[in-house]
Amino acid sequence: MTVPIFPSLDIPETLAAGPGPGNTDPRVLQAFAGAGLADHMQADVLRGMIECKQMLRAVWGTGNTYTFAVAGTGWSGLDAMFSAVMPGDGVVAFCNGTFSGIDALTLRIKAATPAEHAADPLDPQAASVTVIELPHGQSVTGAMVEAALAEHKPKWAFMAHWETGSGRVNDLRGFSDACARHAVMGLVDAVSSLGVDDFSIDDYPGVAGWASCPQKGLCCLPLTYAPVSFSDAYIASLRASGAYSYVHNPIFEARHWGIVDGHDVEKGTYHRTHSGYAVAAFHEALRLTLQAGLAKRAGSYRRHERVVRDAVSAMGCAVTSDMPSLVVLTLPPQLAGREMELVQACRAEGFGIWPTLSAPVQVRIGILNQLNRQAISRIVRLFADALHDLGGQVDFDALEALLESRYGTSIAA
């Protein structure tokens, strides 16, 4: 068999204006490319890992010693968090979008018995797992969590903090309080909120496990490290039950980061081959996050999202989301059903917006790492051009007036 030698792959610069990944900061890219070694046990790599876990604790807002990062994407961090769920464990999972739906499937896989796996290997119906499904575009409320936990009395409860499938913010305070009242260990998917929202996980004692990702709020390269944090109660449960995982076992992972028996130690134990390049990039992304300040960054996201929201509303679109980093919208009535056509046209021009991945099909416009007037204005204008080309009615002068009224002569975030 003759294998062709293809030309070098040239991927052009694209504006990532979807739910994530976001465009990586040039400083992070430089840190990745500038790392001058491949030895994952070199002293500076190990020092960088120690500094990363210390910075992560500041970003998460926690004193949890078991705060570190799992090599891979957000799914790797989530899988590590879910690894403590054992077959037959009682679980209540709240699903209000694509990604919390996949999380719920993961929980059914973890909690299913061998017989339940054999009956349906790819979609096991674990009797011990209750999935509370909400209509698209609706948020999880504390009252919903309270009622479900009171009825089912599970060991674990799960919720996504921000559900990017539908662009909805779920009630973290209500979830934590309900878990604490019912002595349930909460698990939270914070993939979309970490680094965007200003919150401290120690303020939510009902949550025992947290998992996020590197390529959204932290705006780091994909396939670096997924941040996680676990309470003492979570680790105690994991020690008592074990986990059917080596790679994503949080206790093993933590040891590699120099976290042993609840304490930081001078040297960790080998668990996997870490990349010095990825450590350098992740380290710089955390430095950027802390230098920017979470409160300031969260405020910037809220201000700029409001501009995009009002601009697309002025074009006749109906916004159904409430996330500060993502606008989810339905096209004007005369363009109904043409969402995918619009998204593909935008992508062909290097403007990377996204559709929703489940019904109803909507358009998602994200602003990750686009926190300044020039970037937001570019997003608004590109979307206006695409909508106009599709046959929509766009008042370009009114849009420019809106941008001017919000930003005036200011260029900065």
N, C-alpha and C positions, 0 to 999 in steps of 0.2 A: 504494500500500500504506500503510495506516494503522498507525503504530507506537505501541503503547500506552506511556504514561508511567507507569511503575510507582511505587509508594510507595517512600520511602527504605528502603534495606536496613538492617535492624536485626539484627545477629548477637549473640545473648546470650552472656554469659560462660559458658565451658565449662571443666571440669577436664580438661586434656590429660594423660591417664594412659596413653599408649601409647608406642610406640617413638620417637616424635618426629614433628613438632615438639613442643617442650615449651612450657609457659606462659612467655611473655616477662616478664622482670623489669620492674617499673614504672619503674625508673630508665632502662632502655633505651627503653621506650615514650615517656617524657618527653623523652629526648634526640632521638628521632625527630621527635616533634611540635613540639618547641621550636626546631628549627633554623629560623632566620629568613631563609632565602634559598634561591634556586633556582639560583644561578650556580655550576656545578660547578668553575669555575676560580678562584673567590674564594680569597683568601689563607688563610683559616682552614680551608677544605676541604682545600687542599693540605697545610697543616701537619698536619691530622688524618690524612691518608693517610701522611705520614712517620712520625707517632707510631704509627699502626696497624701498620705493617710492623715497627717496633722492638718493639712489644708482642707481636706475633705470634711473633717469634723467641724471646722469653722463654717464651711459652706452649708452643711446639713444643719448646723446649729445644735450640736449634740456633744455630750460627754461620753457617749457609748464607745468603749474601747473597740468593740467589734464593728468598726467602721473602716472599710477598705474598698477595693475595686476588683471586679471580676473581669479577666481578660475576655474581650469580645464586645458584642453589641448589647443593647438593652435587654434583648431576649436572654442573654447569658446571665445577666444580673437577676432577672425575674426567675429564671430556672433555679438559680442558687437559692433565692428566697423561698421558692415553693418546695425545695428539696426536703424541708422538715415535715411536710405533709405526708402522712403514711397511709397505706391502704386501710380503709374503714374509718378514717378520721372524719368527724363531722365538720362540714364546711358550708358556709353561706357565702355565695359570690354574687356581687351586683354587676350587672352587664347593661351598659347603655351606649354601646358602640362597638366598632370592629375590634379594637384592641383589648378592651375588657372582655369581649367575647372569646378571644384567643386565650387570654389569661384564664377564663373560666374552663375552657377545654383543657388547659394544662392542669388545672386543679382536679378535674375529673379523671385525667390520666394518672395523676399522682395518688388519688384517693381510691381508685378502683381496685377491687379485689382481683385475684387471678381469674376467677370465673367470669367476672364482668369484662375483663380484657379479652378473654377468649370469645365471649359472645359478640363483641364489637371492637376489634383491636384498634381501629383508627378513631373511633368516637365512643369510648366506653361510657355507659350510662351508670355512673357510680351512685348507688342508692344513698350513700352518706353525704352527697353533695347536693345542695339546693341552690339553683341559679335563679336569681330574681332578675327577670328581663324587663327593661323599661322601654317604652316607645322611643324611636329615634328623636333626638333633639330635646330629651327630658333629662334633668339632673337627678342624681341620687340625693335624697334628703335624710337628715338625721332621724325624722319620724319613720321613714321606711326602714332604716337600719334597726331602730329600736324595736319595731314591730316584728321584724324577721328574727332577730336574735332572741327575743322573748318567746317566740313560738318554737323555734328549732333547737335552741340551746347548743350550738356547735362548739367545737374546740377552736376553730379558726373562722375568721371573717375576712373577706377580700373586697377591695374597691380600688378603682383607678382614681387618683386625685384629679387629673385633667384627662378627659377622654378625647383624643384627637380625631377619632373616627367621626364624631359628631360635633366636636368643638365645645363640649360642655364641661364646666367646673362642678365637681361634686363636693358635698358637704363634709369636709375633713373633720371639722370640730364635732359635728353631730356623730360621725362615724366613730371617732376616738372615744367620745363620751359614752356612747352605747356599748362599745366593746368593754370599757372599764366597768360599767355598771353590771354587765352580765359575765364578767370574768372570762371574756373571750379574747384570744390573741388576734389582733388585727394585722393584716398584711396590706400594704399600699403600693400600688404602681405609681411612682412619681417620675416616670420617664419624661413627661412633657413639662412638669412644673419646676423641677430642680434647676436652679440657675436663672429662672425667669420670675418666679414668685418669691416674695420675701417671707419665709417662714422658718421656724426652728422646730425640728422634730421632737425635741425634748418637751415641747409644749403640748404634745399629744400622747400621753402615757398609755392610752388604750391600744396604740399601734406598736406591735412588737418587731415587725420587719418592714424595711423600706428597700426599694430597688429603683434605680434610674438608669440613664444611658449617657454616653459621652457626646453624642452628636447633635443634641437639640439645644437645651439651655446653656450647656457648657461650650457648645460650638467647637468641639474637638474633632479630630479625624475619626470617622467610623472605624470600628475594629481596634479601638484602643482599650479603654477600661470602663466598665459599667459600675457606678458607685452603688454601694449597698451599706446598710447599717442595721444592726440587730441588737435588741435589748437583752439583758441578762436572762429574762424569762424565756425568750426564744432559744437562746443557746442552751439553757438548762433542759428545755424540751427536746432539743436536737440531741443532746448528750444521752438523754434517757431512751430515746427511740431509735437513734441512728438515722441513716438516710441511704437510699439505694442509689448512691452517686459517689464517685471519687472526684471527678473533675469539678463538679459544682457543689461539693460539700462545703458549707461555709466555714466549718472548723478547720478543715484542711487548707482551704484558701487563705484563711486568716493567718495560719502559721507561716505561710510563705511571706506574708507582710510583717512578720515579727510580732504577731499577736498570739500569745500562748497562755491558756488558762486564765484569760481575762486581763492579761497584763502585756504591756509593750516590753519586748525583750530586745537585746542588742542584735541578735541575728536570727532570722527566720529559718525554716526548714524548706527544703526543695519540694515544690508541688507541680510546677509547670515552667516551661521556658518563657520568661518574659522578654519582650523586645525593648532594648535600650532606646530605640527610636520612638516607640510608643510611649515609654515612660517620659521621655523628654517632652513630647507633644502634650501629654496629659498634664504634666507638671506646669507647663506654660498656660494651658487653658485654665487651670485652677488659679494661677497667679492673676490672670486677667480678670477672672470672676471676682476675686477678693479686692483687687485694685479698683474695679468699677464700683463695688459696693452693691450688695443685693437690694437694699432699699431704693437706691438711686436707679438701678437697672429695672427693678419692678415698676417704678413710677414711669420710666421711659417707655416700657412696653405698653402700659395702659394709655399713655398719651398718644403714642403713634398708632396703636390699634384703633383708637377712636377716630383718627383721621381717615384710615382706610375704610372703616365701617361706614362713616358718614358719606365718604366719596362713592362707594359702591351703592349705597342707598339712594344717593342722588341720581344714579344711573338707572334706577328702577328695580334694583335687586333687593330681595328680602333676606336680611341677616338673621340666622337662627342660633348663632353661637354666643358664648359669653367668655371665651378664653382671651386673655390679653395678648397672646402671641399668634392667634389664628382667627381668621374670619371665615365662617362657613355660610354660604349664601345659595339662594335659589335665583335663577335668572328671571328677568321680566317675563310676564305671561306670554308675550308674542314670541319668545325664544325658548319656551318650555320644552324640555326633552333634548336640547342641543348642548347640554353641559359637556359631554365627552368631546364633542366636536370643537367646542371652544378651548378646552384644556389641551387637546392635541395641536391645535393651531398655535397656541401660546408656546408649547414646548418646542415646536418646529422653529420658533424664533429665539430660542434660548431663554425663554421666560418660564421657569419651572413651577407652575401651579399644579394643583392636584384635584382629582375628583374624590368624593367619598368612595369608600370601598364596599359599601353595602347600600341597600335601598333605604330611602330614595336617593338617587344620584344627585349630588350637589357639587358645588365648586368650593375648594379650600384655598385660601390665600394666606400664607404665613409671612411673618416679619422677623424670623430668627436672625439675630446679628445684623439687622437692618435699621438700627436705631438712630437715624438722622434724617434731616429734611430731604436731602438729595435722594437717599435710597427710597424713602416712602413716596416721594413725588414720582420717582421713576416707576415704581410698582403701580401707582394709580394711573399714570399715563399709559403704560403698556396695557393694562387691563382695559382702559377706555378705548384704546385703538382696536384691541381684539374684539370687544363688544360691538363697536361700530362696524368693523369688517364683517361681523356675523349678521348685521342688519339691525342692531339695536339703536335706539335713539340716545345720543350722547350730546350734552351741551358742554363743549370743551371750555368755553369761556367761563361758565359757571364753576367748572372743576378747578380752573386756575384761580378763580376768586376764592374758592373754598381753601385751597392750599395756602394762598397768600394770607387769608384771615387767620389761619391756624399757626402759621410759622412767621409771618411778617418778614423781617430781614434776617431772622435767625437761621443759621445753617446747622448749628450743633443740635444734638439730641436734647 
